[in-house]
Amino acid sequence: QVFRQFVRHESDTVAPLVLERSMNRVQLLGRVGQDPIMRQVEGKNPVTIFSLATNEMWRTGDSELGQGGDVSQKTTWHRISVFRPGLRDVTYQYVRKGSRIYVEGKIDYGEYTDKNNVRRQATTIIADNVIFLSE
């Protein structure tokens, strides 16, 4: 009887563990800004890293027919990290500066200490898939 009361009390006071479904997916289509580099920190997996530029263009002004107005453009640079062994090696070997590629992955926010011992924030895309489109 004491055990039943204890179990009932515990189940009333402890919130049930509920796991929410969430999504962290990124899709990018752009041009490679630098030849990939391979890095390996002691005791950690190697990684292939490169930058990818994506562009946005839009027309400003009152025209709804697409005539007139000024065209504006914004380029955004993304840091891409490839950890998956097969994909990491193929990316390092074949992707080059100027290549047009499609990347699927997830966004990751981290922190590191630079060579001057200053803590810095880093945002990277952890690639699950890299598809080579053209030069």
N, C-alpha and C positions, 0 to 999 in steps of 0.2 A: 504494500500500500504506500509506503514512504517513497519507494522507487517510482510508482505511477505518478505521485504528486510532483516529484522532482522532474520527471520527463515532461509532464504537462506544463510546469512552470518554465522550463527551458524552452520548450517550443513556443510559448507565448512571448517570451522576452527576446529571443534571438530571431532576427529577420532572416527569412530564407534567402539563400544565395541564388541570385537571379543573374544569369549571364545574358547581356544584351547582344544582339547582332549589330555589327557596325561594318563600315566599309572604308578602306583606305586604298583607293585605286587612282592611278594617274596614267593618262595616255598623252604622249607627246609626238609630234611630227615636226622635224626640223633638220637643221644642218649642224654637223659636228664642227666645233670651233678649234679643236686641237687634236693631234694624234693621241690615242689613248696611252696611258702609262699604267704599268703594273707596279703595285706596291705590296709589301708584306711587312707588317709589324711583327716583331718577335713574339711568338706564341699565338699569333692570330692567323686567320685564313688570308690568303692573298686576295687582292681586289684589283680590278681594272677600272680606271677612272678617266672620264673625259667630260668635256662641256658640250652642251647642245643649245643652239639658239632657236627660239620660236619667234615668229612675227605675227603681229596683229595689225590690220589696216582698217581704217574706217573713214567715211566721208563726213565732213562737217558742213553745215549750211542748211538752208531751208528746202533744198530740192529732194523730193521723194522719188523722182524718176532716175536718180543716179547721175544727173547732169548738173554741172556746176558745183560749187562748194570746193573746199580744200580737202585733199587726202592726207590723213595723218597716219603715222606708223610708229609702232613700238616694238622693240626687240627685247626679249627676256632671255637671260642666260640661266641654264639649269646645270647643276652638277649631277652627273650620272655615275653610279657605282654599281659594278657587276660582280657579285660574289659567287654565283652558281658556277661550279667548276668548268663544265663544257662550254657554257655561254661566255664565261669570263675569258677563256683562251681564244675562242673564235672571234670575239669582239676585239681583243688585243691584236690579233693577227690581221684581220680584214678591214676593220673600220678605220678610215683615215679622215684627216681634216678636209672639210668640204662635202663629205658624204651626206646624202639625204637618208635619214633613218627614221623609223617608227619605234618608239620605246613604250613598253607597258611596265608598270611597277607600282611601288608605293612610296609615299613621301615620308621622310624621316628627319627629325630634328635632333641635333646632338650638340655636344660641346667638346672642345679640345683645347689644349694648351699649345700655343705656337712656340717657335724657337726662342722668343724673347720672354717666355714664361707668362704670357698674357692669355687669359681665358677668352676664347672666342666661340660664338655660336655658329653652327653649320647646318645648312639645309641640303639634303641630297635626295635624289630619287634612287631607290634600290630597285634595279631592273630585274624583272622576271622574264622579259622577252625583248630582244632587239632584232628588228627586221631591216635588212639592208635594202634600200630602194634604188638608188642611183648615185652617180658622182655629181 
